[in-house]
């Protein structure tokens, strides 16, 4: 459902961003895992759980540098869910009903990649030694697989990048990262359509990010430059009169007018992730502007000038329509909000104001 909300001026100070909150994530979680959907802020148990969201949950929990006991407990549950979902060959089931029965067989779709992204991040960043050990084992098993889908490979490659940053000598992670970048491909020669695919659909910034990470961590300067070129072009394509306007459901195609809705919070979060990675690798402050825009997309600096989260629940709205937000607050969107606010918190230690300049 969607409703119009009162128009608000876009905030220009990152001090207006709330601190990352796991309250709504905890509301959607139980002793099994993370439930996928909500009606408004009320969990919809009938839709069950999915590895897609649990992998994201482990990722975001593992990014907390000083996790509360609540966040550690959530990470433990998500890790247990992922290891239960994993088959003996490293593939993953995706969907479990509320009756705790799996509804599918192990595979290597997007959920496999997102599981490895979460496991790699937990193995590299968790503050709990046993979580790091168990996540590393599960990651190593999953890294034996390859997916025929480039986006699944991109997600898995970002998990591999976390392992390579921790241990540059890990051959399995390095091989997966290289294969992920190869699966995404490199930019084409046409400056009007740089993207290595014939359309922009979803997780576009994630695909650029994994190419950037591979170029950096594997010491391949041409690949690094190619990934940065992809991301720079994507950021320009997603600029609409000075604010972020993400590729919506339905995608964009060369030679066709851009439609603007339904925009998904996960796309803004992916843009924030990729720009933060580019900034960290290059040290170039030109990435600050698109990162700032990704953060402030949630705060109201978007195509309808409406705030995309509920301050009472800590949940994020599920999509931005022409009439304003879809007020349901599911797991994917809320994790996207928390992930992006983690970047805002990091940036807040440096600056709370809009950066000057931007990508040429």
C-alpha positions as a printed Julia matrix, in Angstrom:
360×3 Matrix{Float64}:
  0.0     0.0     0.0
  1.15    3.56   -0.55
  0.09    6.9     0.81
  1.26   10.46    0.39
  3.15   11.96    3.31
  3.74   15.58    4.16
  6.48   17.04    2.01
  9.61   17.89    3.97
 12.71   19.77    2.87
 15.64   17.44    2.33
 18.02   17.59    5.29
 21.49   18.79    4.43
 23.16   17.7     7.66
 24.14   14.13    8.41
 23.48   14.97   12.05
 19.8    14.63   11.08
 20.34   10.92   10.4
 19.29    8.61   13.25
 21.72    6.12   14.72
 21.48    2.61   13.28
 18.79    0.72   15.2
 18.19   -3.02   15.26
 14.85   -2.68   17.05
 12.7    -3.48   14.04
 15.1    -6.21   12.89
 14.65   -7.79   16.32
 10.87   -7.4    15.96
 11.01   -9.4    12.72
 13.28  -12.08   14.23
 12.55  -15.1    16.38
 14.58  -18.05   17.67
 14.7   -19.52   14.15
 15.67  -16.63   11.92
 14.52  -13.39   10.31
 10.99  -13.28    8.92
 10.74  -11.74    5.48
  7.61   -9.57    5.34
  5.59   -7.17    7.46
  2.25   -5.4     7.17
  3.12   -1.92    8.34
  5.42   -2.87   11.23
  3.68   -6.15   12.12
  5.5    -9.3    11.08
  3.69  -11.59    8.61
  4.58  -15.07    9.8
  2.69  -16.74    6.97
  5.43  -15.72    4.52
  8.19  -17.42    6.5
 11.93  -16.92    6.22
 14.45  -16.66    3.39
 18.23  -17.0     3.21
 18.32  -13.79    1.12
 17.34  -11.72    4.16
 19.1   -13.81    6.8
 22.37  -13.43    4.87
 21.81   -9.68    4.78
 21.03   -9.75    8.5
 24.3   -11.48    9.34
 26.13   -9.0     7.1
 24.71   -5.93    8.82
 25.09   -7.36   12.34
 28.72   -8.24   11.6
 29.46   -4.68   10.48
 28.74   -3.34   13.95
 32.11   -2.45   15.51
 30.73   -2.53   19.07
 27.64   -4.76   18.9
 25.18   -4.82   21.74
 24.2    -8.16   23.29
 21.0    -7.95   21.2
 22.98   -7.68   17.96
 25.33  -10.53   18.92
 22.32  -12.74   19.67
 20.79  -11.91   16.29
 24.07  -12.72   14.54
 24.21  -16.09   16.31
 20.7   -16.96   15.16
 21.33  -15.88   11.59
 24.56  -17.86   11.41
 22.78  -20.97   12.69
 20.03  -20.49   10.09
 22.54  -20.2     7.24
 24.52  -23.26    8.27
 21.24  -25.21    8.5
 20.3   -24.01    5.02
 23.6   -25.1     3.5
 23.82  -28.42    1.7
 26.86  -30.72    1.84
 28.11  -29.38   -1.51
 28.02  -25.75   -0.36
 24.79  -24.68   -2.08
 21.93  -23.2    -0.05
 18.22  -23.64    0.29
 16.41  -20.31    0.33
 12.84  -20.51    1.66
 11.58  -21.94    4.92
  7.97  -21.8     6.03
  6.92  -20.72    9.5
  6.46  -24.44   10.19
 10.27  -24.74    9.9
 10.1   -26.86    6.76
 12.21  -26.02    3.76
 10.26  -25.3     0.6
 13.09  -25.78   -1.9
 16.31  -27.62   -2.61
 19.86  -26.22   -2.36
 20.89  -24.0    -5.25
 23.21  -21.19   -6.29
 20.81  -18.33   -6.99
 21.1   -14.87   -5.48
 20.5   -16.33   -2.01
 23.72  -18.39   -2.29
 25.64  -15.22   -3.06
 24.01  -13.25   -0.26
 24.69  -16.06    2.19
 28.38  -16.01    1.27
 28.46  -12.23    1.53
 27.1   -12.45    5.07
 29.37  -15.37    6.01
 32.47  -13.69    4.61
 31.69  -10.5     6.48
 31.08  -12.4     9.72
 34.33  -14.35    9.27
 36.27  -11.12    8.81
 34.53   -8.67   11.13
 32.54  -10.34   13.89
 33.7    -9.47   17.38
 32.93  -13.03   18.51
 35.74  -15.54   17.82
 33.44  -18.55   17.54
 31.22  -16.75   15.03
 34.29  -15.9    12.95
 35.43  -19.54   12.98
 32.05  -21.05   12.13
 31.36  -18.48    9.42
 34.77  -19.14    7.84
 34.03  -22.87    7.65
 30.63  -22.31    6.04
 32.08  -19.76    3.64
 34.84  -22.13    2.58
 32.28  -24.84    1.8
 30.06  -22.44   -0.16
 33.01  -21.02   -2.09
 33.39  -24.36   -3.88
 30.33  -23.49   -5.92
 29.87  -21.09   -8.82
 26.61  -19.58  -10.02
 25.57  -18.98  -13.64
 23.99  -15.66  -12.58
 26.26  -12.59  -12.47
 24.48  -10.94   -9.55
 24.75  -14.06   -7.41
 28.45  -14.11   -8.23
 28.75  -10.42   -7.34
 27.24  -10.96   -3.89
 29.48  -13.97   -3.28
 32.47  -12.02   -4.53
 31.91   -9.3    -1.93
 31.98  -11.98    0.75
 35.2   -13.27   -0.77
 36.61   -9.73   -0.73
 36.07   -9.59    3.03
 38.1   -12.81    3.42
 40.89  -11.59    1.12
 41.18   -8.33    3.08
 41.6   -10.45    6.2
 43.86  -13.08    4.65
 45.36  -12.19    1.24
 46.77  -15.72    0.99
 43.37  -17.44    0.98
 43.31  -19.07   -2.49
 39.63  -20.08   -2.46
 38.42  -16.57   -1.67
 40.78  -14.98   -4.19
 39.6   -17.37   -6.92
 35.95  -16.66   -6.15
 36.58  -12.9    -6.18
 38.31  -13.14   -9.57
 35.52  -15.29  -10.99
 32.9   -12.86   -9.68
 34.51   -9.92  -11.47
 34.75  -11.98  -14.65
 31.06  -12.9   -14.38
 30.08   -9.22  -14.16
 32.25   -8.2   -17.09
 33.92   -4.94  -18.05
 32.56   -1.67  -19.45
 31.85   -1.32  -23.14
 33.31    1.37  -25.41
 30.11    3.4   -25.82
 30.27    6.37  -23.41
 26.48    6.68  -23.56
 26.05    3.12  -22.22
 29.08    2.07  -20.22
 27.35   -0.83  -18.47
 28.56   -4.35  -19.42
 24.95   -5.56  -19.73
 22.17   -4.42  -22.09
 20.01   -3.06  -19.27
 20.15   -1.8   -15.68
 17.97   -3.92  -13.43
 18.84   -4.51   -9.77
 21.98   -4.61   -7.61
 23.76   -2.51  -10.21
 26.05   -0.78   -7.73
 26.9    -4.17   -6.2
 28.17   -5.36   -9.57
 30.42   -2.32   -9.91
 31.62   -2.73   -6.33
 32.8    -6.3    -6.79
 34.81   -5.29   -9.88
 36.39   -2.45   -7.86
 37.2    -4.82   -4.99
 38.69   -7.42   -7.29
 40.88   -4.87   -9.04
 42.14   -3.54   -5.73
 42.65   -6.76   -3.79
 44.01   -8.81   -6.67
 46.37   -6.07   -7.83
 44.76   -5.61  -11.24
 44.83   -1.88  -12.01
 42.86   -2.09  -15.31
 40.04   -3.97  -13.57
 40.03   -1.42  -10.74
 39.77    1.44  -13.23
 36.98   -0.38  -15.06
 34.97   -0.83  -11.87
 35.39    2.81  -10.91
 34.27    3.84  -14.39
 31.17    1.66  -14.08
 30.25    3.12  -10.71
 30.92    6.72  -11.77
 28.66    6.3   -14.81
 25.94    4.64  -12.71
 26.01    7.48  -10.18
 25.58   10.0   -12.96
 22.71    7.99  -14.43
 21.02    7.89  -11.01
 21.35   11.63  -10.47
 18.06   13.49  -10.83
 18.41   17.22  -10.27
 21.0    16.79   -7.55
 19.5    13.87   -5.62
 19.65   10.1    -5.91
 16.96    8.48   -8.05
 17.72    4.76   -8.08
 17.04    2.34  -10.91
 13.48    1.21  -10.1
 11.64   -2.07  -10.48
 11.45   -2.69  -14.21
 14.92   -1.27  -14.85
 16.3     1.17  -17.38
 17.17    0.44  -20.99
 19.28    2.41  -23.45
 17.31    4.64  -25.75
 14.16    4.56  -23.62
 12.86    7.23  -21.21
 13.66    6.56  -17.55
 10.7     5.73  -15.37
 11.24    6.57  -11.7
  9.1     4.23   -9.6
  8.96    1.75   -7.77
 12.38    2.51   -6.18
 13.7     0.0    -3.65
 15.71    0.89   -0.52
 18.14   -1.94   -1.23
 19.31   -0.02   -4.34
 20.14    3.09   -2.32
 22.0     0.91    0.19
 23.98   -0.79   -2.58
 24.96    2.62   -3.93
 26.14    3.67   -0.47
 28.18    0.47   -0.09
 29.84    0.82   -3.46
 30.68    4.51   -3.04
 32.09    3.88    0.44
 34.28    1.11   -0.98
 35.45    3.33   -3.84
 36.28    6.14   -1.42
 38.21    3.82    0.92
 40.23    2.29   -1.92
 41.04    5.47   -3.85
 41.12    8.05   -1.07
 39.28   10.32   -3.53
 36.78   12.63   -1.85
 34.78   12.89   -5.07
 32.94    9.76   -3.9
 31.62   11.64   -0.88
 28.86   13.34   -2.85
 27.16   10.17   -4.24
 27.58    8.5    -0.85
 25.92   11.49    0.81
 23.05   11.3    -1.68
 22.52    7.61   -0.95
 22.28    8.35    2.77
 19.96   11.31    2.37
 17.69    9.35    0.01
 16.36    7.71    3.19
 16.08   11.08    4.93
 13.8    12.63    2.31
 16.13   13.85   -0.43
 14.48   11.71   -3.11
 12.01   12.02   -5.98
  8.97   12.62   -3.76
 10.79   14.45   -0.93
  9.51   12.02    1.7
 11.3    10.36    4.59
 11.66    6.62    4.03
 11.64    5.29    7.59
  9.4     5.2    10.65
 11.19    6.79   13.63
  8.83    5.05   16.07
  9.62    1.5    14.93
 13.05    1.89   13.35
 11.69    0.18   10.23
 12.2     1.28    6.63
  9.39    1.52    4.12
  9.41   -1.12    1.42
  9.49    1.07   -1.66
  9.15    4.59   -3.02
  6.17    5.01   -5.34
  4.91    8.07   -7.19
  2.48    8.62   -4.31
  5.1     8.26   -1.6
  6.35    5.3     0.42
  4.9     1.83    0.59
  4.43    1.81    4.37
  5.1    -1.9     4.89
  8.37   -2.39    6.78
  9.91   -5.68    5.7
 13.31   -7.17    6.44
 15.07   -6.28    3.18
 14.21   -2.6     3.33
 14.97   -2.23    7.03
 18.34   -3.92    6.66
 19.06   -1.52    3.78
 18.3     1.41    6.09
 20.5     0.08    8.9
 23.36   -0.65    6.5
 23.23    2.87    5.1
 22.99    4.47    8.53
 26.14    2.57    9.47
 27.89    4.52    6.71
 26.32    7.75    7.98
 27.66    7.02   11.47
 31.16    6.43   10.09
 31.01    9.6     8.05
 29.67   11.52   11.04
 33.07   11.16   12.68
 34.51   13.18    9.78
 31.8    15.62    8.76
 28.11   16.31    9.2
 27.6    18.57    6.19
 26.97   18.09    2.52
 30.24   17.61    0.64
 31.21   19.99   -2.12
 31.91   18.88   -5.65
 31.14   15.45   -7.02
 31.92   13.1    -9.86
 32.82   14.73  -13.14
